[in-house]
């Protein structure tokens, strides 16, 4: 008897397959790039994290949480970076009992390289039109937020979770959203996944901001009692 035909893949599995192929390219590029610099991808990620939060008191526990890795992996990577003279351990200024990680001058130079995305990925993304990039960003934002709510990845410093974010403030325009911090309009393709100036909205406002963003509404439509700061 002929084998039963395989069911057609769902839209969800098709998207997951596509994301897996992109992840494969990123892993390959990360290992190739790290090999040239003498660092593993995890070590490079730690440098990039410390560079993006220079004023944060990050110890090994915080590094592990932000990169979604186990403590043992974080500890081994930190020890190697310390031996290479790229980071050093210091006492926290706010709590002398706590040990925090600080980059050395050499580490800061290496971190600048670690934050650069592979040209092959930037080129592929650049092949998308502006509208395609905007739609892709909206989709990625929804996926990341869903994973955050499930506790699968750390909370990212995204525009849609920020107290400065004003969704659909400029309706009917190419850049409908607004950032109150820089007083500038933002299109979907300009939304940030990791912003240094991101200030989390309060717990009551954050889900409401998200619903407004998804439903195409502005804060003018908010329920009474909501504050933006």
Secondary structure, DSSP 8 states (H G I E B T S, - for coil): ----------HHHHHHHHHHHHHHHHHHHHHHHHHHHT--HHHHHHHHHHHHTTTS---HHHHHHHHT--HHHHHHHHHHHHHTTSEEEEE-SS-TTSEEEEE-HHHHHHHHHHT---HHHHHHHHTS-HHHHHHHHHHHHHHHHHHHHTTSS-----GGGBTTEETTSSTTSSS-EEETTTTEEE-GGG--SS-TT--B--HHHHHHHHHHHHHT--GGG--TT----
